[in-house]
Amino acid sequence: MTGPEVLNSLSGLFGAKLLAQSEFRGETTYTIRAADLREVAQFCRDDISFDYLIDITSVDNFGEEPRFEIVYELYSMTLAIHLRLKLQVSEDAGAVDTVSDIWPTANWHEREIFDMMGIKFTGHPDLRRILMWDGYPYFPLRKEFPLEGLPSEMPDVAFCEAAPMEGGPFVTRPSTATTKDREPRARPPEL
């Protein structure tokens, strides 16, 4: 089978379960329901040879509902084609079925999304924080999280106060100084 034939078989079999399809630079993206993820993922791996899960990412569409979008980047080694699966998750539901038993590489990707965005993965074998410490009450990649950080009550583990970046992390001033001296600096607060 060729790449287009494989993708057509996916379209033919799942028809109504594929909510949208788009093509960009030779890569196909299907939008699916969160409830259909496991069925579509299992079919992609077993029947149409998408044997490699490249990445799982998440997007915070703050102010919209559903708030979150999860993107699965798949690749078929035998056919040399990419496939992207997207699904939306509301903040209230906040849980998606794990695919770590389908593609073991999903384990750490799902843990990172849980840690940074707060999205839970039902059935995950070890869903705990991977970057932040246990007990950290925030999700740093959500859009409402301030760039300078938030105060912490754990002085032995991390900084106790927000980082001194009043102007944001990308405040620079044009100059002829060296790269080291042009590093972003915090601006004094406006009066």
C-alpha positions as a Python dict, from the first residue, in 0.01 Angstrom:
ca = {
    (1, 'M'): (0, 0, 0),
    (2, 'T'): (111, 356, -64),
    (3, 'G'): (81, 640, 185),
    (4, 'P'): (-235, 788, 28),
    (5, 'E'): (-399, 443, 13),
    (6, 'V'): (-328, 390, 382),
    (7, 'L'): (-477, 725, 475),
    (8, 'N'): (-780, 658, 253),
    (9, 'S'): (-835, 325, 432),
    (10, 'L'): (-834, 515, 763),
    (11, 'S'): (-1086, 763, 622),
    (12, 'G'): (-1305, 485, 485),
    (13, 'L'): (-1310, 281, 803),
    (14, 'F'): (-1355, 558, 1058),
    (15, 'G'): (-1557, 801, 842),
    (16, 'A'): (-1783, 974, 1097),
    (17, 'K'): (-1526, 939, 1376),
    (18, 'L'): (-1287, 1162, 1183),
    (19, 'L'): (-1429, 1507, 1255),
    (20, 'A'): (-1195, 1699, 1024),
    (21, 'Q'): (-905, 1639, 787),
    (22, 'S'): (-638, 1877, 666),
    (23, 'E'): (-325, 1850, 452),
    (24, 'F'): (-16, 2065, 493),
    (25, 'R'): (326, 2006, 337),
    (26, 'G'): (250, 1644, 266),
    (27, 'E'): (132, 1566, 618),
    (28, 'T'): (-224, 1467, 701),
    (29, 'T'): (-402, 1575, 1017),
    (30, 'Y'): (-722, 1415, 1146),
    (31, 'T'): (-926, 1565, 1427),
    (32, 'I'): (-1098, 1297, 1635),
    (33, 'R'): (-1304, 1276, 1954),
    (34, 'A'): (-1118, 1199, 2275),
    (35, 'A'): (-1348, 898, 2323),
    (36, 'D'): (-1226, 747, 1993),
    (37, 'L'): (-854, 790, 2060),
    (38, 'R'): (-770, 435, 2167),
    (39, 'E'): (-961, 272, 1883),
    (40, 'V'): (-803, 496, 1617),
    (41, 'A'): (-455, 470, 1773),
    (42, 'Q'): (-472, 89, 1792),
    (43, 'F'): (-581, 72, 1428),
    (44, 'C'): (-304, 311, 1321),
    (45, 'R'): (-38, 100, 1488),
    (46, 'D'): (-163, -250, 1412),
    (47, 'D'): (-336, -222, 1075),
    (48, 'I'): (-171, 64, 888),
    (49, 'S'): (179, 43, 1038),
    (50, 'F'): (218, 373, 1222),
    (51, 'D'): (473, 208, 1446),
    (52, 'Y'): (648, 520, 1575),
    (53, 'L'): (498, 781, 1804),
    (54, 'I'): (720, 1085, 1752),
    (55, 'D'): (564, 1317, 2006),
    (56, 'I'): (256, 1418, 2198),
    (57, 'T'): (201, 1786, 2257),
    (58, 'S'): (-71, 1995, 2413),
    (59, 'V'): (-208, 2339, 2339),
    (60, 'D'): (-382, 2570, 2586),
    (61, 'N'): (-656, 2763, 2405),
    (62, 'F'): (-724, 2980, 2709),
    (63, 'G'): (-1064, 3149, 2689),
    (64, 'E'): (-1209, 2893, 2448),
    (65, 'E'): (-1406, 2578, 2514),
    (66, 'P'): (-1286, 2311, 2490),
    (67, 'R'): (-975, 2465, 2634),
    (68, 'F'): (-708, 2206, 2555),
    (69, 'E'): (-596, 2033, 2240),
    (70, 'I'): (-371, 1727, 2237),
    (71, 'V'): (-170, 1647, 1924),
    (72, 'Y'): (-23, 1303, 1848),
    (73, 'E'): (257, 1295, 1588),
    (74, 'L'): (281, 951, 1426),
    (75, 'Y'): (521, 810, 1168),
    (76, 'S'): (525, 490, 966),
    (77, 'M'): (876, 355, 924),
    (78, 'T'): (774, 115, 646),
    (79, 'L'): (576, 371, 443),
    (80, 'A'): (774, 682, 538),
    (81, 'I'): (464, 895, 601),
    (82, 'H'): (350, 1120, 883),
    (83, 'L'): (8, 1133, 1043),
    (84, 'R'): (-114, 1379, 1301),
    (85, 'L'): (-410, 1307, 1529),
    (86, 'K'): (-569, 1597, 1717),
    (87, 'L'): (-832, 1590, 1984),
    (88, 'Q'): (-989, 1847, 2211),
    (89, 'V'): (-1036, 1819, 2586),
    (90, 'S'): (-1245, 2048, 2801),
    (91, 'E'): (-1101, 2180, 3122),
    (92, 'D'): (-1384, 2023, 3320),
    (93, 'A'): (-1328, 1675, 3179),
    (94, 'G'): (-950, 1712, 3190),
    (95, 'A'): (-882, 1343, 3120),
    (96, 'V'): (-788, 1142, 2812),
    (97, 'D'): (-724, 770, 2775),
    (98, 'T'): (-358, 675, 2778),
    (99, 'V'): (-187, 531, 2470),
    (100, 'S'): (125, 427, 2664),
    (101, 'D'): (32, 59, 2622),
    (102, 'I'): (2, 109, 2244),
    (103, 'W'): (324, 313, 2206),
    (104, 'P'): (548, 288, 2515),
    (105, 'T'): (713, 621, 2427),
    (106, 'A'): (384, 790, 2522),
    (107, 'N'): (463, 725, 2889),
    (108, 'W'): (692, 1024, 2940),
    (109, 'H'): (507, 1248, 2696),
    (110, 'E'): (183, 1197, 2888),
    (111, 'R'): (358, 1257, 3218),
    (112, 'E'): (500, 1584, 3087),
    (113, 'I'): (159, 1702, 2965),
    (114, 'F'): (11, 1611, 3303),
    (115, 'D'): (290, 1796, 3483),
    (116, 'M'): (288, 2112, 3272),
    (117, 'M'): (-82, 2140, 3174),
    (118, 'G'): (-275, 1936, 3432),
    (119, 'I'): (-439, 1704, 3179),
    (120, 'K'): (-481, 1354, 3322),
    (121, 'F'): (-441, 1031, 3127),
    (122, 'T'): (-678, 757, 3238),
    (123, 'G'): (-511, 418, 3269),
    (124, 'H'): (-155, 554, 3271),
    (125, 'P'): (71, 318, 3472),
    (126, 'D'): (269, 591, 3654),
    (127, 'L'): (103, 932, 3619),
    (128, 'R'): (312, 1157, 3840),
    (129, 'R'): (505, 1476, 3786),
    (130, 'I'): (817, 1443, 3575),
    (131, 'L'): (968, 1795, 3579),
    (132, 'M'): (817, 1976, 3878),
    (133, 'W'): (837, 1840, 4230),
    (134, 'D'): (557, 1644, 4397),
    (135, 'G'): (311, 1878, 4560),
    (136, 'Y'): (375, 2169, 4322),
    (137, 'P'): (30, 2329, 4297),
    (138, 'Y'): (54, 2494, 3953),
    (139, 'F'): (77, 2397, 3587),
    (140, 'P'): (352, 2615, 3433),
    (141, 'L'): (258, 2587, 3063),
    (142, 'R'): (-98, 2705, 3109),
    (143, 'K'): (-151, 3052, 2970),
    (144, 'E'): (-268, 3202, 3299),
    (145, 'F'): (63, 3109, 3464),
    (146, 'P'): (269, 3432, 3492),
    (147, 'L'): (604, 3445, 3311),
    (148, 'E'): (787, 3546, 3627),
    (149, 'G'): (655, 3242, 3814),
    (150, 'L'): (463, 3217, 4138),
    (151, 'P'): (580, 3212, 4500),
    (152, 'S'): (648, 2872, 4650),
    (153, 'E'): (613, 2747, 5005),
    (154, 'M'): (894, 2496, 4962),
    (155, 'P'): (1225, 2679, 5026),
    (156, 'D'): (1431, 2359, 5035),
    (157, 'V'): (1314, 2249, 4691),
    (158, 'A'): (1289, 2565, 4482),
    (159, 'F'): (1290, 2944, 4486),
    (160, 'C'): (1058, 3089, 4749),
    (161, 'E'): (976, 3406, 4557),
    (162, 'A'): (885, 3481, 4199),
    (163, 'A'): (1182, 3533, 3970),
    (164, 'P'): (1292, 3899, 3938),
    (165, 'M'): (1162, 3951, 3586),
    (166, 'E'): (922, 4242, 3627),
    (167, 'G'): (927, 4326, 3258),
    (168, 'G'): (905, 3968, 3139),
    (169, 'P'): (1181, 3733, 3028),
    (170, 'F'): (1241, 3897, 2691),
    (171, 'V'): (1317, 4253, 2791),
    (172, 'T'): (1627, 4373, 2609),
    (173, 'R'): (1762, 4713, 2516),
    (174, 'P'): (1939, 4781, 2188),
    (175, 'S'): (2309, 4847, 2233),
    (176, 'T'): (2655, 4776, 2096),
    (177, 'A'): (2742, 4559, 2398),
    (178, 'T'): (2861, 4199, 2371),
    (179, 'T'): (2616, 3909, 2369),
    (180, 'K'): (2684, 3839, 2735),
    (181, 'D'): (2600, 4198, 2831),
    (182, 'R'): (2284, 4203, 2616),
    (183, 'E'): (2118, 3923, 2810),
    (184, 'P'): (1757, 4003, 2899),
    (185, 'R'): (1725, 4215, 3209),
    (186, 'A'): (1427, 4312, 3417),
    (187, 'R'): (1316, 4671, 3372),
    (188, 'P'): (1230, 4877, 3676),
    (189, 'P'): (853, 4907, 3729),
    (190, 'E'): (684, 5205, 3567),
    (191, 'L'): (570, 5466, 3816),
}
